[in-house]
Amino acid sequence: QECEMARFLSLCCVFASLVGVGALATQPRLSLSRRDISKLTTLGAAALALPPPSFASGGSTDLKTDRTVAMNKYLPRVKGGRDYWANQLPGQISGSDWTAIGVAVSVRPDPKDRRGQMKKYGPILGMVGPLELWASSFSRGAQRSPDTADMLAAVEEFKLAIELLDLATAEKVKDGGLFGFFGATKEPSASEREKNAKLALAKGSKALNDYLKVANGQLKAMGEPLLPLV
């Protein structure tokens, strides 16, 4: 199973560099669905060389060691995304900095890669894969633990918040009027952007706090520092 997962992640990297993420990164920005977000973050985890928890297929016999390894792999990106959400996003929303927020919830070509094959994930979108992988580390084998289930449920709510942020920053959205029936699009108004962004901030903050409360219970049991809530 572990070999099959490694092969899957390798194929994801190739696919991301050739078509999937590259196509989405170069098109005009339209609103994303949760399916899009899940696809991008799965590819992102592969592109960032974030392997699945080893204990998903048995792993070592030492549960504490397994969880410590997982924490060291995924926690830095979770913490970085949490800090961005709590410390930078509110000011960007109040300042109507839709460009900066758009970068935070999108994937774009990495300017450091001259060959144009690598992609750079925004700090908000880029934390979803690590959130999911870290949550999975609190289960062992095929059976999902209550903590993993609660954390993954919180991640699904967080994806809804990302959808709203993406909607707030998109260049075009579906026209809600008569012409929307024919697939017409329009530029969101300032009030629409602000409404969606504020709703996203509230929804995402609750989702992150729900996730972090469960994670902190595990960190406390491991004797590790707790993460501040949003």
Solvent accessible surface area in square Angstrom, and as a share of the most:
residue,aa,sasa,rsa
1,Q,155,0.69
2,E,97,0.43
3,C,96,0.58
4,E,111,0.50
5,M,83,0.37
6,A,56,0.43
7,R,145,0.53
8,F,99,0.41
9,L,28,0.14
10,S,65,0.42
11,L,113,0.56
12,C,11,0.06
13,C,48,0.29
14,V,79,0.46
15,F,88,0.37
16,A,5,0.04
17,S,38,0.25
18,L,130,0.65
19,V,76,0.44
20,G,7,0.07
21,V,0,0.00
22,G,12,0.12
23,A,44,0.34
24,L,62,0.31
25,A,19,0.15
26,T,101,0.58
27,Q,101,0.45
28,P,95,0.60
29,R,39,0.14
30,L,95,0.47
31,S,48,0.31
32,L,28,0.14
33,S,48,0.31
34,R,96,0.35
35,R,203,0.74
36,D,44,0.23
37,I,0,0.00
38,S,39,0.25
39,K,90,0.38
40,L,3,0.02
41,T,4,0.02
42,T,55,0.32
43,L,9,0.04
44,G,2,0.02
45,A,10,0.07
46,A,6,0.04
47,A,31,0.24
48,L,55,0.27
49,A,81,0.63
50,L,13,0.07
51,P,54,0.34
52,P,28,0.18
53,P,6,0.04
54,S,40,0.26
55,F,2,0.01
56,A,54,0.42
57,S,46,0.30
58,G,38,0.36
59,G,41,0.39
60,S,47,0.30
61,T,139,0.81
62,D,67,0.35
63,L,67,0.34
64,K,141,0.60
65,T,64,0.37
66,D,7,0.03
67,R,47,0.17
68,T,44,0.26
69,V,68,0.39
70,A,2,0.01
71,M,15,0.06
72,N,94,0.48
73,K,68,0.29
74,Y,0,0.00
75,L,30,0.15
76,P,83,0.52
77,R,103,0.38
78,V,0,0.00
79,K,91,0.38
80,G,39,0.38
81,G,3,0.02
82,R,21,0.08
83,D,38,0.20
84,Y,26,0.10
85,W,0,0.00
86,A,26,0.20
87,N,108,0.56
88,Q,95,0.42
89,L,0,0.00
90,P,50,0.31
91,G,49,0.47
92,Q,28,0.12
93,I,7,0.04
94,S,94,0.60
95,G,56,0.53
96,S,63,0.41
97,D,62,0.32
98,W,42,0.15
99,T,109,0.64
100,A,29,0.22
101,I,0,0.00
102,G,2,0.02
103,V,65,0.38
104,A,1,0.00
105,V,0,0.00
106,S,12,0.07
107,V,7,0.04
108,R,87,0.32
109,P,63,0.39
110,D,33,0.17
111,P,115,0.72
112,K,183,0.78
113,D,26,0.14
114,R,244,0.89
115,R,187,0.68
116,G,39,0.38
117,Q,83,0.37
118,M,94,0.42
119,K,28,0.12
120,K,119,0.51
121,Y,27,0.10
122,G,5,0.05
123,P,53,0.34
124,I,0,0.00
125,L,0,0.00
126,G,15,0.14
127,M,2,0.01
128,V,0,0.00
129,G,5,0.05
130,P,1,0.01
131,L,1,0.00
132,E,41,0.18
133,L,32,0.16
134,W,1,0.00
135,A,0,0.00
136,S,41,0.26
137,S,0,0.00
138,F,3,0.01
139,S,12,0.08
140,R,90,0.33
141,G,34,0.33
142,A,114,0.88
143,Q,147,0.65
144,R,147,0.54
145,S,27,0.17
146,P,106,0.67
147,D,43,0.22
148,T,3,0.02
149,A,40,0.31
150,D,81,0.42
151,M,0,0.00
152,L,31,0.16
153,A,59,0.46
154,A,7,0.05
155,V,2,0.01
156,E,67,0.30
157,E,77,0.35
158,F,1,0.01
159,K,5,0.02
160,L,51,0.25
161,A,0,0.00
162,I,0,0.00
163,E,43,0.19
164,L,31,0.15
165,L,0,0.00
166,D,1,0.01
167,L,57,0.28
168,A,0,0.00
169,T,11,0.07
170,A,0,0.00
171,E,94,0.42
172,K,88,0.37
173,V,17,0.10
174,K,145,0.61
175,D,33,0.17
176,G,78,0.75
177,G,45,0.43
178,L,140,0.69
179,F,135,0.56
180,G,3,0.03
181,F,173,0.72
182,F,152,0.63
183,G,54,0.52
184,A,34,0.27
185,T,73,0.42
186,K,71,0.30
187,E,115,0.52
188,P,10,0.06
189,S,51,0.33
190,A,81,0.63
191,S,78,0.50
192,E,63,0.28
193,R,27,0.10
194,E,74,0.33
195,K,147,0.62
196,N,28,0.14
197,A,0,0.00
198,K,110,0.47
199,L,88,0.44
200,A,0,0.00
201,L,41,0.20
202,A,65,0.50
203,K,66,0.28
204,G,0,0.00
205,S,21,0.13
206,K,134,0.57
207,A,3,0.02
208,L,2,0.01
209,N,29,0.15
210,D,56,0.29
211,Y,2,0.01
212,L,1,0.00
213,K,119,0.50
214,V,32,0.19
215,A,0,0.00
216,N,19,0.10
217,G,44,0.43
218,Q,24,0.11
219,L,0,0.00
220,K,149,0.63
221,A,88,0.69
222,M,35,0.16
223,G,68,0.65
224,E,55,0.25
225,P,110,0.69
226,L,97,0.48
227,L,11,0.06
228,P,75,0.47
229,L,75,0.37
230,V,55,0.32
